[in-house]
Amino acid sequence: MSRSHLGSPKDEKPSKFRWVVVGMIFLVYTIAAADRANIGVALPFIRKEFEMSNTEAGALISLFLLAYALAQLPSGFASSRFGVRKILPAAMIATSVFTGLIGTIHSIVALKLYRVGLGIAEGPLPIGMTTTINNWFPAKEKGTATGIFLSAVKFGPVIVPPICAVIIAVWGWREIFYFFAIPGIILAFAWYWLVTDHPNQSRFVNKAELDYITADSSQPRTETQAPTRPARNFKTLDRFIRARRVPELDTNRKIFTSWNIWGCALGYCFQLGISSVLLAWIPTYLITVKNYSLVNMGLVSAAPWVGAVIGNVLGGFLSDRVLRKRRKPGMMLSALATAGMMYLLINSPADPLQYGLLLLLTGVLLSVGYSSYMVYPMALASKSKFPISSAVVNMGGQLGGAATPFITGLLLDSLGWNYVFMFMAISSLFSFVILLTIAEPLGLEEPQSTTSAN
C-alpha cells in the first residue's frame, strides 16, 4: 500500500490523480496514433521515389495493421501476467525506434519490414490503455475515460497532416519519421514514473480517491450495477438492445466461447476497417481526385479526425451519463449513420470547405459509438481476465483495419472510388446487423455456488 494511503483523514478531498493518468493515456496514444498515421501523408511522396500500384500501396498499409492485430492476444496475456507498467514503456520505445527507421529506407523491402516491426511494437499499447482505465476508474466514469483515450486515436491524425505538410515543404518526407520518433521515448519514461498498474500502488493517490475508485468493486457487481439503471426509463430501448444480466467471464475458456465478445469484435472489425480506409487513403484521394494543393490536403485530411475527437468524447459522456452505462446504442447509431455518410461521399462537393465539413460530420458520427467497443468487455469480464477480452475485441477490429486498405487498393485498380465508398457503406450495415445479436449487459448473474452457500 502506498504511503499516501496511511493515516489519511476521513474528510479529505479525493486527489483526482486518475485524470492525470487519463491525460497521460491521451498523450501517449496521440503520439502512437501519429506514428501510424504519418505514412498516409508521406505515401504519395514515397510512391514518387519507389514505384508501386494502388494495390501494393494498400498492402503496405495493411502490413502494419496485420502485425498490430496479431500482436493483440500475446499482448493481452503479457499485460495480464507482467503488468502494464513493465510492458507499455518498452512498447513505446520500440514504437519510436521503428518510426525513425522508416525515414532511413532505401528499398520497399525495408519499408515493409519496418512497418511490420512498428505494428508489433504498438500492439501492447491499446491493451495497456484499456486495462489501466479498467483499474483506475469506477464503472460510471469508464465510458468517459475511454472516450478520451480513443479520441487520442483520432487526434493523432488531426495534427499529422498539417505538421507533415510543413516538414515536407521545408525538408522532405523522410524527416517526418525522424520528427515523430522523439516524443514517444520521452513519454515512455514519464509513464513509468507516473502511472502504476493499480491506484493503490500510486504515491499520488490518497485514500479518498482510492475509496471512490474501488467503491463499485468493493461490493458484489450483481448488487451495484442494476440499481443504477432504472428499467422504467429505458424499457423500449432495453428490449431493442437485448439488455439483460450476463454471466461473468472469469476464465479464458469463457472469454473465447462468448458470442458477446466475438460479436463485439466483429462489429468493431467493420467499423475500424472504415476508419482505416479514411486514415490511409483520404490524403491520396484529395491530391489525385480532388486535385487539392498540399496545404488544402493537409487541412481537409484533418477534418474527419477533428470530428472523431468530438464524437469519441461525446459518445463516452452519453453512454456514461445519459444512457447510464448502456454501450450498444452508441455503437448501433454509429453503424447506421456511417453507412449513410459513406453514400453521401460518393457525390461529395469539390469545394475544400464544404468537403471538409462533410468529413468532419462523418468523423463525429463514425466515432460517437467508437469508445463503447472498448468499454463493452469491462461489464462482462473479471478484472483479472479483462486484458484477454479486450485483446480479442481489439484483434477483431485491427484485422478489419488491416484488410480494408488492401481491399481499397484492389477496388481502385479495377473499379474506382465510388465502389470504395459503397464498400464502406455496406460494411457499416453489416456491423449494425451483428450488433443486434449481442446482449447489453445490465449486470452479472448471481453465481450458482454463491446462491447455494447463502
C-alpha positions in Angstrom: 0.0 0.0 0.0 1.2 3.5 -0.9 2.4 5.8 1.9 -0.2 8.3 0.9 -3.0 5.9 1.9 -1.8 5.6 5.5 -3.2 7.9 8.2 -5.4 9.8 5.8 -8.2 11.9 7.4 -11.7 10.7 6.8 -12.9 14.0 5.5 -10.1 14.6 3.0 -10.9 15.5 -0.6 -10.1 12.9 -3.3 -6.8 13.6 -5.1 -8.3 13.0 -8.6 -4.9 11.7 -9.9 -6.9 9.3 -12.1 -7.5 12.3 -14.5 -3.7 12.8 -14.7 -3.5 9.2 -15.7 -6.1 9.6 -18.4 -4.2 12.7 -19.6 -1.0 10.5 -19.9 -3.1 8.0 -21.8 -4.2 10.7 -24.2 -0.7 12.0 -24.8 0.9 8.6 -25.3 -1.7 7.3 -27.7 -1.8 10.6 -29.6 1.9 10.1 -30.4 1.3 6.4 -31.2 -1.6 7.3 -33.5 0.6 9.9 -35.2 3.4 7.3 -35.7 1.0 5.1 -37.6 -0.9 7.9 -39.5 2.1 9.8 -40.9 2.6 7.1 -43.6 -0.7 8.2 -45.2 0.5 11.7 -45.8 4.0 10.6 -46.8 2.7 7.8 -49.1 2.1 10.0 -52.3 5.7 11.2 -52.0 7.2 7.8 -51.2 5.5 6.5 -54.3 7.3 9.1 -56.4 10.6 7.6 -55.2 9.5 3.9 -55.1 7.1 2.9 -57.8 4.0 0.9 -56.6 0.4 0.3 -57.7 -2.6 1.2 -55.6 -2.9 -2.5 -54.6 0.8 -2.5 -53.5 0.3 0.8 -51.6 -2.8 -0.7 -49.8 -0.9 -3.8 -48.9 1.9 -1.6 -47.4 -0.7 0.0 -45.1 -2.2 -3.4 -44.3 1.1 -4.9 -43.2 1.3 -2.6 -40.2 -2.3 -3.4 -39.2 -2.0 -7.1 -39.7 1.1 -7.2 -37.5 -0.7 -5.0 -35.0 -3.8 -7.2 -34.9 -1.7 -10.4 -34.5 0.1 -8.8 -31.6 -3.1 -8.2 -29.6 -3.6 -11.6 -28.0 0.1 -12.1 -26.9 0.0 -8.5 -25.6 -3.2 -9.3 -23.6 -1.6 -12.4 -22.0 1.7 -10.4 -21.3 -0.1 -7.5 -19.7 -2.2 -9.8 -17.6 0.9 -11.6 -16.3 3.5 -9.0 -16.0 1.5 -5.7 -15.7 1.1 -2.7 -17.9 3.9 -0.7 -16.2 6.5 -3.1 -17.4 5.1 -3.7 -20.9 3.9 -0.3 -22.1 7.1 1.8 -21.7 9.1 -0.8 -23.6 6.5 -0.8 -26.4 6.6 3.0 -26.7 10.4 3.0 -27.0 10.2 0.2 -29.7 7.5 2.2 -31.5 9.7 5.3 -31.6 12.7 3.3 -32.9 10.7 1.7 -35.8 9.2 5.1 -36.7 12.6 6.6 -37.0 13.9 3.7 -39.0 11.2 4.2 -41.7 12.9 7.5 -42.6 16.2 5.7 -43.4 14.7 3.2 -46.0 16.3 2.7 -49.4 14.0 -0.1 -50.6 10.4 -1.2 -50.5 11.5 -4.4 -48.6 13.0 -2.3 -45.8 9.8 -0.2 -45.6 7.7 -3.3 -45.3 9.9 -4.8 -42.6 9.9 -1.6 -40.5 6.1 -1.3 -40.9 5.7 -4.8 -39.6 8.0 -4.0 -36.7 6.0 -0.9 -35.9 2.8 -2.9 -35.8 4.3 -5.5 -33.4 5.8 -2.7 -31.2 2.4 -0.8 -30.9 0.5 -4.0 -30.2 0.6 -3.8 -26.4 -0.5 -0.1 -26.3 -4.3 -0.4 -26.6 -4.5 -3.3 -24.2 -2.4 -1.3 -21.7 -4.6 1.7 -22.0 -7.9 -0.1 -21.6 -6.5 -2.2 -18.7 -5.3 1.0 -17.0 -8.7 2.6 -17.4 -10.4 -0.5 -16.0 -8.2 -0.5 -13.0 -8.2 3.3 -12.3 -11.8 4.3 -12.9 -15.1 3.5 -11.3 -17.7 2.0 -13.7 -19.7 5.3 -14.0 -16.6 7.0 -15.5 -15.1 4.3 -17.7 -17.0 5.4 -20.8 -15.8 9.0 -20.4 -12.3 7.9 -19.8 -12.3 5.5 -22.7 -13.8 8.2 -24.9 -10.8 10.5 -24.0 -8.4 7.6 -24.7 -9.9 6.8 -28.2 -10.1 10.5 -29.1 -6.3 10.3 -29.0 -6.5 7.7 -31.8 -8.2 10.4 -33.8 -6.3 13.4 -32.5 -3.1 12.0 -33.8 -4.4 12.2 -37.4 -5.6 15.7 -36.7 -2.1 17.0 -36.0 -0.3 14.8 -38.6 -1.4 16.3 -41.9 -0.5 20.0 -41.2 2.7 19.1 -39.4 3.7 16.7 -42.2 2.9 19.2 -44.9 5.2 21.8 -43.3 8.0 19.2 -42.8 7.7 18.0 -46.4 7.7 21.6 -47.7 10.8 22.6 -45.7 12.8 19.3 -45.7 11.3 16.2 -47.2 9.2 13.1 -46.4 12.0 11.3 -44.6 12.2 13.9 -41.9 8.6 13.2 -40.9 9.6 10.0 -39.3 12.6 11.4 -37.6 10.5 14.1 -36.0 7.7 11.8 -34.8 10.3 9.3 -33.3 11.3 11.6 -30.5 8.2 12.2 -28.3 7.5 8.5 -27.7 10.8 7.9 -25.9 10.2 10.9 -23.5 6.7 9.7 -22.8 7.8 6.1 -22.1 9.9 7.3 -19.1 7.1 9.7 -17.9 4.6 6.8 -17.9 6.9 4.5 -15.9 7.4 7.3 -13.3 3.8 8.4 -13.0 1.4 5.5 -13.7 1.2 2.3 -11.7 -0.8 -0.8 -12.6 -3.3 -0.1 -9.8 -4.2 3.1 -7.9 -3.4 1.5 -4.6 0.2 1.4 -5.7 0.5 5.1 -6.5 2.1 7.6 -4.2 -0.1 10.3 -5.9 -3.4 8.8 -4.9 -4.9 9.5 -1.5 -7.3 7.2 0.4 -10.4 9.3 -0.5 -9.7 8.9 -4.2 -8.9 5.2 -3.8 -12.2 4.6 -2.0 -14.0 6.4 -4.7 -12.4 4.3 -7.5 -12.9 1.0 -5.7 -16.5 1.7 -4.5 -18.0 -0.3 -7.4 -15.8 -3.3 -6.9 -15.9 -3.4 -3.1 -19.5 -4.9 -3.3 -20.7 -7.7 -5.5 -21.2 -6.5 -9.0 -24.7 -8.1 -9.2 -25.9 -5.7 -6.4 -24.3 -2.5 -7.6 -24.9 -2.3 -11.3 -28.6 -3.0 -11.9 -30.0 -0.3 -9.5 -28.1 2.5 -11.3 -30.1 1.8 -14.4 -33.9 2.1 -13.7 -35.6 -0.1 -16.3 -38.7 2.1 -16.3 -36.8 4.8 -18.1 -35.5 2.6 -20.9 -38.0 -0.2 -21.3 -38.4 0.1 -25.1 -34.7 0.7 -25.7 -33.7 -2.2 -23.4 -35.9 -4.6 -25.3 -34.4 -3.4 -28.6 -30.8 -3.7 -27.4 -31.4 -7.0 -25.6 -30.5 -5.7 -22.2 -30.1 -8.4 -19.5 -27.9 -9.8 -16.8 -25.0 -11.9 -18.1 -22.6 -14.4 -16.6 -19.2 -13.1 -15.6 -16.4 -14.2 -17.9 -13.7 -15.1 -15.3 -11.8 -17.8 -17.3 -10.1 -17.8 -20.7 -12.4 -20.5 -21.8 -15.5 -18.4 -21.1 -14.0 -15.4 -22.9 -13.1 -17.4 -26.1 -16.6 -19.0 -26.2 -18.6 -15.9 -25.5 -20.6 -14.7 -28.5 -21.0 -11.3 -26.9 -17.2 -10.8 -27.0 -16.9 -12.2 -30.6 -19.9 -10.2 -31.8 -18.4 -7.0 -30.4 -15.1 -7.9 -32.1 -16.8 -8.4 -35.5 -18.8 -5.2 -35.2 -15.6 -3.4 -34.3 -13.9 -5.1 -37.3 -16.2 -3.4 -39.8 -16.1 0.0 -38.1 -12.4 0.1 -37.7 -12.0 -1.0 -41.3 -13.8 2.1 -42.4 -11.6 4.3 -40.1 -8.5 2.7 -41.5 -9.5 3.4 -45.1 -10.1 7.1 -44.3 -6.8 7.3 -42.5 -4.7 5.6 -45.2 -6.4 6.8 -48.4 -8.0 10.2 -47.9 -4.8 12.2 -48.4 -4.2 10.3 -51.7 -7.9 10.9 -52.7 -7.6 14.6 -52.1 -4.5 15.0 -54.2 -5.3 12.7 -57.1 -9.1 13.1 -57.4 -9.9 16.4 -55.9 -6.6 18.0 -57.1 -6.1 19.9 -53.8 -2.9 21.7 -53.0 -0.6 20.4 -50.4 -1.9 22.9 -47.9 -5.6 22.1 -48.6 -4.8 18.4 -48.4 -3.3 18.9 -45.0 -6.2 20.8 -43.6 -9.0 18.8 -45.2 -7.4 15.4 -44.3 -7.5 16.5 -40.6 -11.3 17.2 -40.7 -12.6 13.7 -40.1 -10.3 13.3 -37.1 -11.4 16.6 -35.6 -14.9 15.3 -35.8 -13.8 12.0 -34.4 -12.3 13.6 -31.3 -15.6 15.3 -30.7 -17.5 12.1 -31.4 -15.4 10.0 -29.0 -15.7 12.4 -26.1 -19.4 13.0 -26.7 -20.1 9.2 -27.1 -18.3 8.4 -23.9 -20.2 11.1 -22.0 -23.6 10.0 -23.4 -23.1 6.3 -22.6 -22.0 7.1 -19.1 -24.4 9.9 -18.1 -27.4 9.9 -20.4 -27.7 6.2 -21.2 -26.5 5.1 -17.8 -23.7 2.8 -18.9 -25.5 1.3 -21.9 -22.9 0.9 -24.7 -24.8 -0.7 -27.6 -27.0 2.4 -28.6 -23.9 4.4 -29.5 -22.4 1.5 -31.4 -25.5 0.9 -33.4 -26.1 4.6 -34.1 -22.6 4.9 -35.4 -23.0 1.9 -37.7 -26.2 3.2 -39.3 -25.1 6.9 -39.6 -21.7 5.9 -41.0 -23.4 3.9 -43.8 -25.4 7.0 -44.7 -22.3 9.2 -44.7 -20.4 6.9 -47.0 -23.2 7.1 -49.5 -23.1 10.9 -49.3 -19.4 10.9 -50.0 -20.0 9.4 -53.4 -21.4 12.7 -54.7 -19.3 15.0 -52.5 -18.7 18.7 -53.2 -15.4 19.8 -54.7 -15.0 22.9 -52.6 -12.4 22.2 -49.8 -14.5 24.0 -47.1 -17.7 22.1 -47.9 -15.9 18.8 -48.3 -14.0 19.4 -45.0 -17.3 20.0 -43.2 -18.8 16.7 -44.7 -15.7 14.8 -43.5 -16.0 16.5 -40.1 -19.6 15.2 -39.7 -18.5 11.8 -40.9 -15.9 11.7 -38.2 -18.4 12.7 -35.5 -20.9 10.0 -36.5 -18.3 7.3 -37.0 -16.8 7.8 -33.6 -19.8 8.5 -31.3 -20.0 4.8 -30.6 -16.3 4.1 -31.0 -15.3 4.1 -27.3 -18.2 1.7 -26.4 -16.4 -1.1 -28.2 -13.5 -0.9 -25.7 -15.8 -0.3 -22.7 -18.2 -3.2 -23.5 -16.0 -6.0 -22.3 -15.5 -4.3 -19.0 -19.0 -5.2 -18.0 -18.5 -8.8 -19.0 -15.1 -9.9 -17.9 -13.5 -10.0 -14.4 -10.7 -7.5 -13.9 -8.0 -10.2 -14.0 -9.3 -11.5 -17.3 -10.2 -8.2 -18.9 -6.9 -7.8 -20.8 -7.7 -11.0 -22.6 -11.2 -10.0 -23.5 -10.0 -6.6 -24.6 -7.3 -8.2 -26.8 -10.0 -10.3 -28.6 -12.1 -7.3 -29.4 -9.2 -5.2 -30.5 -7.7 -8.0 -32.5 -11.0 -8.3 -34.4 -11.1 -4.6 -35.0 -7.4 -4.4 -36.2 -7.9 -7.4 -38.6 -10.7 -5.3 -40.2 -8.3 -2.3 -40.2 -5.7 -4.5 -41.9 -7.9 -5.9 -44.6 -9.7 -2.7 -45.8 -6.7 -0.7 -47.1 -5.6 -3.6 -49.3 -9.2 -4.2 -50.5 -9.4 -0.5 -51.3 -6.3 -0.7 -53.4 -7.8 -3.6 -55.3 -11.1 -1.7 -55.9 -9.2 1.4 -57.1 -7.1 -0.6 -59.6 -10.1 -2.2 -61.1 -13.3 -0.1 -60.4 -12.9 3.3 -58.8 -13.6 5.5 -55.7 -17.4 5.2 -55.9 -17.1 1.5 -55.3 -14.8 2.1 -52.3 -17.4 4.3 -50.6 -20.2 1.8 -51.4 -18.0 -1.0 -49.9 -17.6 1.0 -46.7 -21.4 1.7 -46.5 -22.2 -2.0 -46.8 -19.5 -2.9 -44.2 -21.1 -0.5 -41.8 -24.6 -2.0 -42.3 -23.1 -5.5 -41.6 -21.7 -4.0 -38.3 -25.2 -2.9 -37.3 -26.7 -6.3 -38.0 -24.1 -8.1 -35.9 -24.6 -5.7 -33.0 -28.3 -6.6 -33.0 -27.3 -10.2 -31.9 -25.2 -9.4 -28.8 -26.6 -8.6 -25.3 -26.4 -5.3 -23.5 -25.1 -6.3 -20.0 -27.1 -4.7 -17.2 -25.2 -6.6 -14.5 -23.9 -10.0 -13.7 -25.9 -13.1 -13.0 -25.6 -14.4 -9.4 -23.1 -17.3 -9.4 -24.8 -20.6 -8.5 -22.2 -21.5 -5.9 -22.8 -18.2 -4.1 -26.6 -18.7 -4.2 -26.3 -22.2 -2.7 -24.0 -21.1 0.0 -26.4 -18.4 1.0 
